[in-house]
Amino acid sequence: MAPELRFPETPLLPRDIYNQNSLVRRDLRQGYSATEALAKHLETKGIKHDILKEDGTDRLKGLFWAYPESIKYLQSHHDVVLIDNTYSTNRFGMPLMDIIG
């Protein structure tokens, strides 16, 4: 049974809560798309990153980031690198590759 039918005295519908959450997320992104907001956050925090977009569009094709501490660690201990590649882990079917050095 739908929540609005089980609790008719409740003035909120599930969609109202969803819409409010979406509004808060949009406000947090300050008008940027999710990808633009992420890139801006990475820049602000000084995290090295590179975004690969599809040719002719702004569609995200790949994203690389590395924390400054990880880069320093890799530079001092570059003799061992562990790569874990997991395919189709999200709703977009994009692979995830973790590299630990």
N, C-alpha and C positions, 0 to 999 in steps of 0.2 A: 504494500500500500504506500502511496506517495506521502512524504512527510507533511505536505500541506493538508492532506486529508486526515492524517492521524492526529495532528495538532492544529486545529483550525484557529485557535486563539493566538498562535504565534504569527506576528506580522512579517516575519522574514521567510523567504524561500531560499533553497540551496543556491539558486542562480544569483540571488542578491549577494550572498557571501562570496561567491566566485567573482562577481563583478567588482566587489570592493577590494578583494585581493589583487585583481588585475590592475585596478587603479593605483594601489599602493606600489606595485612593482613598476608600473610606468613612471610614477613620481620618483622612485629611487633611481631609475635609469636616466632621469632628467631629459626626456625626449629622444634619447638615443635608442637604436635597436639593441637587442640583447647582445649581439656580436660587437657592436660599436661600444656599448657600455663595458663589456669585458676588456676590450682593447684599451680603453681609456683607464680602467682600473689597473691593468697590468703596467701601463706607462707610469701612472701615478706612483705605484709601489716600486718602480725600478726593476721590474721583472722582465728579463729578456724574452721576447716573443716574436713570432712571425706568423702572419695570416696569409694563407693561400686561397685566392678566390678563383671561381670559374672565369674563363675568358669571356669578356663582353658583358658580364653580370657582376653583381656584388654578392653572389651566392657563395657561402663558405664551402671550401673544398678541403681545407686542412688547417690545423692550428698546432703550433709548436710553442711551448714555453718552458723556461728553466729558471729556477730560483737562483739568485746570486750565490747562495751558500752551496748549492749543488754544483755550480760551475767551478767554484774554488776547490771543492772536494774532488771533482773529476780531474782538474788540472794537477792536483798533488798526488792523486792515486789513479792514474790513467791505465794501469796495467790490467785492470779487471772491469769489464762492462757486461752487465746483464740486460738482455733485451727480452721483453715479454710482449708478444703481439696477440691481441684478442680481436677476433673479427665479429662484425655485426652485433655490437653490444648495445646499440641505442636504437631509437625509433627511426632514425634516418639511415640505418644500415652502414654507418661509418665505422671503420676499424679504430681500435685504441691501441697505441703502442707505448709501453712504459720502458724507459731506458734508465738504468741505475748504474752508476759507476763508482 
